[in-house]
Structures are given as structure tokens and as C-alpha cells.
Amino acid sequence: MASFIRKTKDSWSTLRRYDKFLAASSFLFLVIVGIVLILYQAPYAPDQFFIFAGILAFVIGKGRTFLRDWTPPIILLLTYEYLRTLIPEINHAVHYTTMINFDKFVFGGIPTLFLQKIFYAAAALHWYDYVASFLYYSHFVIPLLVAFAFWLTDREFFENYVFTIVGVSFAGFLTFLLFPAAPPWLASLNGFIGPVTHITAVVSQHLLGFLALPTVYAAFKSNPVAAVPSLHMAYAVVTAIFLSKKYPKWMPLFVLYALAMAVGVMYLGEHYFFDVLTGIAYSALAYIAIKNLFRLKTVRNFVFDKFNGRGRDASL
């Protein structure tokens, strides 16, 4: 951990003041755009982020390095998103009761029902409805921003992080394929549990509108039965792990982010506790698997050098 922090500081200290300004302002620009897109219900799709961040990378003089480092994970993430949409056409056996029975066994009831009964008021939305929905919509935005920040500061750390996200995504896809699972709001519509309000849908009506930016992602169909594992939770945990490694003093804040995501997705009616727990397990397994896999130089070289047909550029 100490060696990583020292490496990051040394790498950053070698940059000119102007380069630091460009890098910091580029990251800030991506954050602002991400927030605006969430408010307009159009959070970053992987290809959109690739374009936005790629332009900024060229501006700061790192365009070729950006294309080399980001092309493999972006292609893989888009492939995952496309494959995920095919699942309802392949496996029609949607599961409803496993998650319900598990939550009842653990809690004596369903956390979504408890949380909505205590906190949700149909007459007026509260601040926490917006916060929970913002976290839900930002589940892909935050990992991409964190990945960009890692890319600016430590390329090897970036590689491990972004491919852990890719790994947990494909592990999720295989589970979605074998075990299509309905979220609480859908189970409620079909009479398997009591009334559940799909709060994210309610909140979306109070946002700024809808911004239809061109994206490959828009051509993909949605998959409402991709609930187990909760990739919202898995991405949040992976992000919390890596940020905690880089900034150990801020670990409580990152843990709080993951906990907020866990409570939020259950409260919104998007996931059961079962989904959240499996998301945590998948993130831990993906982290361990990628960490050990990338220790093999042949694997790292294949993913980056061979994929792009040239040697690696170690510079920032």
C-alpha cells in the first residue's frame, strides 16, 4: 500500500503544473457531465464515456495511450451489455420465490417492504428518495470516473480495477443466463409479495427530463430479470475496495457509499437482500480472481499489448 501511494505521488510530481491542470480539469469536466446526464436520465453509457474521455485524453496529449488502455475494457463492457439483453429470449424461466424465501428466513420478512413502509410517502418525495435514486442511476457513472482517475495516476492500478469490473459483469451475465430473477417491484406486480412502489420510476418523473444522446447502448433492449447478483452492489463494493486501497484514511467514506447503495437498491424496490449479498460475494471473488490473474505477465501482455498490436507506453 505504501509503495503504491509513493508511486502515485512520484508519478504525479513528475507532471508539469499545466499537465496537472489539464488532467484535473478533464476529470472535473467528466464529473459535471456525468451529474447532468443523470439528472436528464441519460447516465454515461460505456461508448459515450469512451468518446468524452477520449477527446479529453487527446487534449492533454495522452490520446494514443488512452485508446490503447481503454479500448479492450470498453469493448468487453459493451459486449456484456449486448449479451445481457439476449437473456429474456433464451431463458424464460424467471425465478421469483428464492430471493423472497431467503429474505424471509434472514429477516422474518422482506427488507424492501419494511423500508418502504417506514420511509416512503406517496404524497411527497423526500430528499433520500432522490439520493437513493441518484446512487442507483450512477452505478456505472462512478466506476467509469474512478477508472479515469486511476488511469491518470497509476496505469497498473487502473488495469486491475477496470478488469475487475469487467470480470464481475461477465460473472453476472452467466448468472442472469442460468438464473433469471425478478426484482421486488416486478414480483409485487405479479402478486408474489405485497405492494412495492418502484420508486426510481416515480423519481424519474421529477427529474429534468430525458436527454437522448447517440449511443450504441440505446440499441440494446432492457432486461428486467437481471437482478441476481445485484451489479449495482457489486460495482459499489469493487469501487470501495480499490478506493480504500488508494486512500485508506477515507475508507469509512467508501464503506458508507457501499452501504448506502445496499440500502438504497432495497428501498427503491430494485433488489432483495439476497441480490445484494450475492453482489458482494461476486465482487470479492472477481477482485481476487483478477488480482491473481493479472500477476501473470502473459495474461496482462495479451490483454493490452497483443490486443493493440504494439508495446505498452508506461508514461502518463
C-alpha beads as a LAMMPS data file, in Angstrom:
LAMMPS data file: protein, C-alpha beads

316 atoms
315 bonds

1 atom types
1 bond types

-500.0 500.0 xlo xhi
-500.0 500.0 ylo yhi
-500.0 500.0 zlo zhi

Masses

1 110.0

Atoms # bond

1 1 1 0.000 0.000 0.000
2 1 1 2.771 2.439 0.929
3 1 1 4.652 1.641 -2.273
4 1 1 1.521 2.318 -4.343
5 1 1 0.932 5.707 -2.722
6 1 1 4.597 6.584 -3.199
7 1 1 4.441 5.509 -6.838
8 1 1 1.316 7.609 -7.428
9 1 1 2.849 10.678 -5.768
10 1 1 6.096 10.273 -7.711
11 1 1 4.224 9.895 -10.986
12 1 1 2.048 12.946 -10.291
13 1 1 5.023 15.043 -9.150
14 1 1 6.780 14.485 -12.480
15 1 1 3.972 16.267 -14.334
16 1 1 4.249 19.919 -15.187
17 1 1 1.796 22.284 -13.484
18 1 1 -0.012 22.767 -16.795
19 1 1 -0.365 18.992 -17.277
20 1 1 -1.738 18.641 -13.755
21 1 1 -4.250 21.372 -14.501
22 1 1 -5.358 19.641 -17.719
23 1 1 -5.702 16.267 -16.013
24 1 1 -7.633 17.658 -13.029
25 1 1 -9.901 19.834 -15.158
26 1 1 -10.601 16.916 -17.517
27 1 1 -11.693 14.751 -14.613
28 1 1 -13.834 17.559 -13.193
29 1 1 -15.460 18.054 -16.595
30 1 1 -16.360 14.345 -16.780
31 1 1 -17.858 14.524 -13.280
32 1 1 -20.018 17.538 -14.151
33 1 1 -21.197 15.953 -17.402
34 1 1 -21.989 12.735 -15.530
35 1 1 -24.130 14.570 -12.966
36 1 1 -26.003 16.487 -15.671
37 1 1 -26.660 13.281 -17.616
38 1 1 -28.030 11.575 -14.518
39 1 1 -30.403 14.483 -13.914
40 1 1 -31.567 14.106 -17.512
41 1 1 -31.908 10.310 -17.099
42 1 1 -29.117 9.596 -19.562
43 1 1 -26.148 8.453 -17.437
44 1 1 -22.922 7.562 -19.225
45 1 1 -23.070 4.538 -21.475
46 1 1 -19.610 2.958 -21.928
47 1 1 -19.298 4.168 -25.534
48 1 1 -20.355 7.709 -24.600
49 1 1 -17.797 7.853 -21.830
50 1 1 -15.169 6.488 -24.205
51 1 1 -15.813 9.387 -26.581
52 1 1 -15.983 12.093 -23.895
53 1 1 -12.908 10.861 -22.048
54 1 1 -11.063 10.118 -25.286
55 1 1 -11.439 13.686 -26.508
56 1 1 -10.101 14.965 -23.196
57 1 1 -7.228 12.487 -23.339
58 1 1 -6.213 13.851 -26.737
59 1 1 -6.429 17.394 -25.353
60 1 1 -3.971 16.554 -22.568
61 1 1 -1.687 14.751 -25.034
62 1 1 -2.473 11.164 -23.980
63 1 1 -4.787 10.149 -26.809
64 1 1 -2.831 7.157 -28.123
65 1 1 -2.279 5.823 -24.620
66 1 1 -5.979 6.259 -23.854
67 1 1 -7.041 4.327 -26.948
68 1 1 -4.631 1.525 -26.152
69 1 1 -5.653 1.215 -22.498
70 1 1 -9.395 1.825 -22.752
71 1 1 -10.385 0.046 -25.980
72 1 1 -10.269 -3.529 -24.556
73 1 1 -12.415 -2.899 -21.443
74 1 1 -14.935 -0.697 -23.286
75 1 1 -15.439 -3.322 -25.999
76 1 1 -15.845 -6.008 -23.345
77 1 1 -18.357 -3.932 -21.367
78 1 1 -20.422 -3.235 -24.487
79 1 1 -20.285 -6.944 -25.325
80 1 1 -21.575 -7.743 -21.843
81 1 1 -24.394 -5.224 -22.174
82 1 1 -25.433 -6.686 -25.526
83 1 1 -25.336 -10.297 -24.316
84 1 1 -27.343 -9.369 -21.216
85 1 1 -30.231 -8.176 -23.359
86 1 1 -30.477 -11.550 -25.098
87 1 1 -31.237 -13.464 -21.905
88 1 1 -35.050 -12.983 -21.937
89 1 1 -35.050 -14.520 -25.432
90 1 1 -33.015 -17.538 -24.308
91 1 1 -34.254 -18.421 -20.819
92 1 1 -37.905 -17.758 -19.996
93 1 1 -37.857 -19.427 -16.550
94 1 1 -37.993 -16.338 -14.334
95 1 1 -37.386 -17.009 -10.631
96 1 1 -39.481 -15.203 -8.036
97 1 1 -39.508 -17.157 -4.780
98 1 1 -35.865 -17.993 -3.989
99 1 1 -34.972 -14.427 -3.061
100 1 1 -38.240 -13.917 -1.176
101 1 1 -37.755 -17.067 0.894
102 1 1 -34.145 -16.168 1.678
103 1 1 -35.017 -12.664 2.862
104 1 1 -37.853 -14.005 4.981
105 1 1 -35.518 -16.588 6.508
106 1 1 -32.919 -13.943 7.412
107 1 1 -35.172 -11.055 8.450
108 1 1 -38.555 -12.633 9.044
109 1 1 -39.831 -10.517 6.178
110 1 1 -38.719 -8.570 3.126
111 1 1 -36.474 -5.509 3.713
112 1 1 -37.989 -3.653 0.752
113 1 1 -41.432 -3.811 2.333
114 1 1 -40.085 -2.746 5.732
115 1 1 -38.126 0.189 4.341
116 1 1 -40.914 1.484 2.124
117 1 1 -43.469 1.204 4.917
118 1 1 -41.275 3.311 7.215
119 1 1 -39.792 5.871 4.829
120 1 1 -41.791 6.130 1.627
121 1 1 -44.669 8.580 1.337
122 1 1 -46.661 8.595 -1.880
123 1 1 -47.890 12.127 -1.186
124 1 1 -44.433 13.717 -1.393
125 1 1 -40.924 12.575 -2.235
126 1 1 -38.189 13.145 0.354
127 1 1 -34.520 14.021 -0.103
128 1 1 -33.475 10.427 0.497
129 1 1 -35.669 9.264 -2.393
130 1 1 -33.587 11.446 -4.691
131 1 1 -30.293 10.415 -3.074
132 1 1 -31.100 6.706 -3.387
133 1 1 -32.195 7.151 -6.996
134 1 1 -29.074 9.195 -7.793
135 1 1 -26.900 6.407 -6.397
136 1 1 -28.855 3.866 -8.420
137 1 1 -28.505 5.796 -11.685
138 1 1 -24.818 6.498 -11.029
139 1 1 -23.822 2.857 -10.606
140 1 1 -21.982 2.900 -13.956
141 1 1 -21.013 6.575 -13.887
142 1 1 -18.986 6.368 -10.687
143 1 1 -16.903 3.311 -11.713
144 1 1 -16.032 4.942 -15.042
145 1 1 -14.992 8.170 -13.321
146 1 1 -12.938 6.269 -10.760
147 1 1 -11.323 4.266 -13.564
148 1 1 -10.400 7.501 -15.360
149 1 1 -8.866 8.904 -12.171
150 1 1 -6.840 5.719 -11.709
151 1 1 -5.779 5.879 -15.351
152 1 1 -4.420 9.375 -14.791
153 1 1 -2.418 8.360 -11.731
154 1 1 -1.430 4.692 -11.942
155 1 1 -1.891 2.601 -15.073
156 1 1 -1.399 -0.792 -13.438
157 1 1 -3.943 0.018 -10.732
158 1 1 -6.360 1.157 -13.456
159 1 1 -5.981 -2.148 -15.279
160 1 1 -6.742 -4.230 -12.192
161 1 1 -9.755 -2.077 -11.319
162 1 1 -11.380 -1.870 -14.729
163 1 1 -10.967 -5.564 -15.444
164 1 1 -12.395 -6.462 -12.053
165 1 1 -15.477 -4.505 -13.170
166 1 1 -15.426 -6.417 -16.467
167 1 1 -14.963 -9.725 -14.655
168 1 1 -17.844 -9.204 -12.245
169 1 1 -20.030 -8.079 -15.174
170 1 1 -19.488 -11.301 -17.121
171 1 1 -19.900 -13.393 -13.971
172 1 1 -23.212 -11.592 -13.510
173 1 1 -24.183 -12.289 -17.119
174 1 1 -23.645 -16.033 -16.690
175 1 1 -25.815 -15.974 -13.574
176 1 1 -28.513 -13.924 -15.313
177 1 1 -28.499 -16.513 -18.092
178 1 1 -28.851 -19.509 -15.772
179 1 1 -30.991 -17.847 -13.121
180 1 1 -33.200 -15.009 -14.433
181 1 1 -34.574 -13.350 -11.299
182 1 1 -37.325 -10.786 -10.823
183 1 1 -36.729 -7.698 -8.648
184 1 1 -39.185 -6.824 -5.844
185 1 1 -41.203 -4.328 -7.911
186 1 1 -41.826 -6.964 -10.596
187 1 1 -42.621 -9.660 -8.022
188 1 1 -45.161 -7.285 -6.493
189 1 1 -46.802 -6.663 -9.869
190 1 1 -47.208 -10.412 -10.271
191 1 1 -48.641 -10.940 -6.777
192 1 1 -45.701 -12.752 -5.153
193 1 1 -45.244 -10.120 -2.423
194 1 1 -47.179 -7.181 -1.034
195 1 1 -47.367 -3.745 -2.665
196 1 1 -43.992 -2.321 -3.680
197 1 1 -43.560 1.112 -5.218
198 1 1 -40.982 1.291 -7.996
199 1 1 -39.522 4.472 -6.521
200 1 1 -36.901 5.031 -9.209
201 1 1 -39.690 5.252 -11.767
202 1 1 -41.508 7.779 -9.578
203 1 1 -38.395 9.893 -9.039
204 1 1 -37.605 9.874 -12.761
205 1 1 -40.835 11.796 -13.358
206 1 1 -39.470 14.630 -11.197
207 1 1 -36.074 14.954 -12.883
208 1 1 -35.185 17.473 -15.577
209 1 1 -36.432 15.383 -18.470
210 1 1 -34.850 12.917 -20.853
211 1 1 -31.792 13.562 -22.987
212 1 1 -31.455 11.106 -25.874
213 1 1 -27.762 11.239 -26.713
214 1 1 -26.491 8.994 -29.535
215 1 1 -25.163 5.747 -28.096
216 1 1 -24.769 2.112 -29.079
217 1 1 -26.237 1.289 -25.682
218 1 1 -29.612 2.743 -26.760
219 1 1 -29.969 -0.052 -29.324
220 1 1 -29.849 -2.701 -26.584
221 1 1 -33.059 -3.914 -25.015
222 1 1 -33.504 -3.763 -21.265
223 1 1 -33.503 -6.903 -19.156
224 1 1 -35.827 -6.549 -16.135
225 1 1 -34.960 -10.001 -14.758
226 1 1 -31.207 -9.421 -14.275
227 1 1 -31.458 -8.973 -10.513
228 1 1 -29.200 -11.716 -9.116
229 1 1 -26.495 -10.753 -8.421
230 1 1 -27.002 -7.033 -7.901
231 1 1 -24.319 -5.498 -10.100
232 1 1 -25.187 -2.131 -8.607
233 1 1 -23.922 -3.557 -5.332
234 1 1 -21.014 -5.401 -6.929
235 1 1 -19.699 -2.288 -8.701
236 1 1 -20.043 -0.258 -5.498
237 1 1 -18.101 -2.830 -3.481
238 1 1 -15.339 -3.149 -6.086
239 1 1 -15.060 0.645 -6.173
240 1 1 -14.967 0.862 -2.379
241 1 1 -12.238 -1.792 -2.219
242 1 1 -9.958 -0.088 -4.717
243 1 1 -10.512 3.425 -3.376
244 1 1 -9.834 2.172 0.142
245 1 1 -6.557 0.679 -1.049
246 1 1 -5.532 4.003 -2.533
247 1 1 -6.874 6.238 0.236
248 1 1 -7.015 4.122 3.417
249 1 1 -7.759 7.152 5.628
250 1 1 -11.006 7.648 3.696
251 1 1 -12.087 4.018 3.951
252 1 1 -15.136 4.775 6.188
253 1 1 -16.492 7.094 3.482
254 1 1 -16.106 4.442 0.795
255 1 1 -17.696 1.799 3.019
256 1 1 -20.565 4.229 3.653
257 1 1 -21.011 4.586 -0.120
258 1 1 -21.314 0.807 -0.499
259 1 1 -23.726 0.567 2.437
260 1 1 -25.833 3.397 1.026
261 1 1 -26.042 1.542 -2.282
262 1 1 -27.135 -1.628 -0.471
263 1 1 -29.908 0.078 1.477
264 1 1 -30.862 2.223 -1.498
265 1 1 -31.448 -0.562 -4.018
266 1 1 -33.572 -2.448 -1.496
267 1 1 -35.573 0.632 -0.530
268 1 1 -36.194 1.568 -4.168
269 1 1 -37.675 -1.861 -4.867
270 1 1 -34.875 -2.812 -7.241
271 1 1 -33.242 -5.629 -5.256
272 1 1 -33.713 -8.069 -2.398
273 1 1 -31.119 -8.581 0.320
274 1 1 -30.329 -11.875 -1.423
275 1 1 -29.348 -9.931 -4.558
276 1 1 -27.200 -7.537 -2.529
277 1 1 -25.422 -10.371 -0.727
278 1 1 -24.642 -12.209 -3.952
279 1 1 -23.388 -8.933 -5.443
280 1 1 -20.945 -8.564 -2.549
281 1 1 -19.781 -12.165 -2.970
282 1 1 -19.287 -11.762 -6.725
283 1 1 -17.297 -8.559 -6.262
284 1 1 -14.968 -10.218 -3.747
285 1 1 -14.439 -13.240 -5.993
286 1 1 -13.820 -11.059 -9.061
287 1 1 -11.334 -8.928 -7.132
288 1 1 -9.353 -11.983 -6.003
289 1 1 -9.516 -13.640 -9.438
290 1 1 -8.363 -10.606 -11.440
291 1 1 -5.673 -9.733 -8.907
292 1 1 -4.155 -13.203 -9.204
293 1 1 -4.739 -13.489 -12.952
294 1 1 -3.015 -10.197 -13.714
295 1 1 0.034 -11.317 -11.789
296 1 1 0.704 -13.485 -14.830
297 1 1 2.583 -11.226 -17.235
298 1 1 1.445 -13.318 -20.205
299 1 1 -2.181 -12.504 -19.416
300 1 1 -1.506 -8.781 -18.978
301 1 1 0.502 -8.685 -22.209
302 1 1 -2.230 -10.494 -24.132
303 1 1 -4.980 -8.180 -22.914
304 1 1 -3.087 -4.993 -23.677
305 1 1 -0.018 -5.473 -25.912
306 1 1 -1.330 -8.198 -28.202
307 1 1 -4.814 -6.691 -28.357
308 1 1 -3.445 -3.414 -29.654
309 1 1 -0.538 -4.783 -31.647
310 1 1 2.158 -2.614 -30.017
311 1 1 4.236 -2.306 -26.871
312 1 1 2.940 -0.582 -23.769
313 1 1 3.547 3.075 -23.077
314 1 1 4.481 3.423 -19.419
315 1 1 4.121 7.190 -19.426
316 1 1 1.124 9.061 -18.087

Bonds

1 1 1 2
2 1 2 3
3 1 3 4
4 1 4 5
5 1 5 6
6 1 6 7
7 1 7 8
8 1 8 9
9 1 9 10
10 1 10 11
11 1 11 12
12 1 12 13
13 1 13 14
14 1 14 15
15 1 15 16
16 1 16 17
17 1 17 18
18 1 18 19
19 1 19 20
20 1 20 21
21 1 21 22
22 1 22 23
23 1 23 24
24 1 24 25
25 1 25 26
26 1 26 27
27 1 27 28
28 1 28 29
29 1 29 30
30 1 30 31
31 1 31 32
32 1 32 33
33 1 33 34
34 1 34 35
35 1 35 36
36 1 36 37
37 1 37 38
38 1 38 39
39 1 39 40
40 1 40 41
41 1 41 42
42 1 42 43
43 1 43 44
44 1 44 45
45 1 45 46
46 1 46 47
47 1 47 48
48 1 48 49
49 1 49 50
50 1 50 51
51 1 51 52
52 1 52 53
53 1 53 54
54 1 54 55
55 1 55 56
56 1 56 57
57 1 57 58
58 1 58 59
59 1 59 60
60 1 60 61
61 1 61 62
62 1 62 63
63 1 63 64
64 1 64 65
65 1 65 66
66 1 66 67
67 1 67 68
68 1 68 69
69 1 69 70
70 1 70 71
71 1 71 72
72 1 72 73
73 1 73 74
74 1 74 75
75 1 75 76
76 1 76 77
77 1 77 78
78 1 78 79
79 1 79 80
80 1 80 81
81 1 81 82
82 1 82 83
83 1 83 84
84 1 84 85
85 1 85 86
86 1 86 87
87 1 87 88
88 1 88 89
89 1 89 90
90 1 90 91
91 1 91 92
92 1 92 93
93 1 93 94
94 1 94 95
95 1 95 96
96 1 96 97
97 1 97 98
98 1 98 99
99 1 99 100
100 1 100 101
101 1 101 102
102 1 102 103
103 1 103 104
104 1 104 105
105 1 105 106
106 1 106 107
107 1 107 108
108 1 108 109
109 1 109 110
110 1 110 111
111 1 111 112
112 1 112 113
113 1 113 114
114 1 114 115
115 1 115 116
116 1 116 117
117 1 117 118
118 1 118 119
119 1 119 120
120 1 120 121
121 1 121 122
122 1 122 123
123 1 123 124
124 1 124 125
125 1 125 126
126 1 126 127
127 1 127 128
128 1 128 129
129 1 129 130
130 1 130 131
131 1 131 132
132 1 132 133
133 1 133 134
134 1 134 135
135 1 135 136
136 1 136 137
137 1 137 138
138 1 138 139
139 1 139 140
140 1 140 141
141 1 141 142
142 1 142 143
143 1 143 144
144 1 144 145
145 1 145 146
146 1 146 147
147 1 147 148
148 1 148 149
149 1 149 150
150 1 150 151
151 1 151 152
152 1 152 153
153 1 153 154
154 1 154 155
155 1 155 156
156 1 156 157
157 1 157 158
158 1 158 159
159 1 159 160
160 1 160 161
161 1 161 162
162 1 162 163
163 1 163 164
164 1 164 165
165 1 165 166
166 1 166 167
167 1 167 168
168 1 168 169
169 1 169 170
170 1 170 171
171 1 171 172
172 1 172 173
173 1 173 174
174 1 174 175
175 1 175 176
176 1 176 177
177 1 177 178
178 1 178 179
179 1 179 180
180 1 180 181
181 1 181 182
182 1 182 183
183 1 183 184
184 1 184 185
185 1 185 186
186 1 186 187
187 1 187 188
188 1 188 189
189 1 189 190
190 1 190 191
191 1 191 192
192 1 192 193
193 1 193 194
194 1 194 195
195 1 195 196
196 1 196 197
197 1 197 198
198 1 198 199
199 1 199 200
200 1 200 201
201 1 201 202
202 1 202 203
203 1 203 204
204 1 204 205
205 1 205 206
206 1 206 207
207 1 207 208
208 1 208 209
209 1 209 210
210 1 210 211
211 1 211 212
212 1 212 213
213 1 213 214
214 1 214 215
215 1 215 216
216 1 216 217
217 1 217 218
218 1 218 219
219 1 219 220
220 1 220 221
221 1 221 222
222 1 222 223
223 1 223 224
224 1 224 225
225 1 225 226
226 1 226 227
227 1 227 228
228 1 228 229
229 1 229 230
230 1 230 231
231 1 231 232
232 1 232 233
233 1 233 234
234 1 234 235
235 1 235 236
236 1 236 237
237 1 237 238
238 1 238 239
239 1 239 240
240 1 240 241
241 1 241 242
242 1 242 243
243 1 243 244
244 1 244 245
245 1 245 246
246 1 246 247
247 1 247 248
248 1 248 249
249 1 249 250
250 1 250 251
251 1 251 252
252 1 252 253
253 1 253 254
254 1 254 255
255 1 255 256
256 1 256 257
257 1 257 258
258 1 258 259
259 1 259 260
260 1 260 261
261 1 261 262
262 1 262 263
263 1 263 264
264 1 264 265
265 1 265 266
266 1 266 267
267 1 267 268
268 1 268 269
269 1 269 270
270 1 270 271
271 1 271 272
272 1 272 273
273 1 273 274
274 1 274 275
275 1 275 276
276 1 276 277
277 1 277 278
278 1 278 279
279 1 279 280
280 1 280 281
281 1 281 282
282 1 282 283
283 1 283 284
284 1 284 285
285 1 285 286
286 1 286 287
287 1 287 288
288 1 288 289
289 1 289 290
290 1 290 291
291 1 291 292
292 1 292 293
293 1 293 294
294 1 294 295
295 1 295 296
296 1 296 297
297 1 297 298
298 1 298 299
299 1 299 300
300 1 300 301
301 1 301 302
302 1 302 303
303 1 303 304
304 1 304 305
305 1 305 306
306 1 306 307
307 1 307 308
308 1 308 309
309 1 309 310
310 1 310 311
311 1 311 312
312 1 312 313
313 1 313 314
314 1 314 315
315 1 315 316
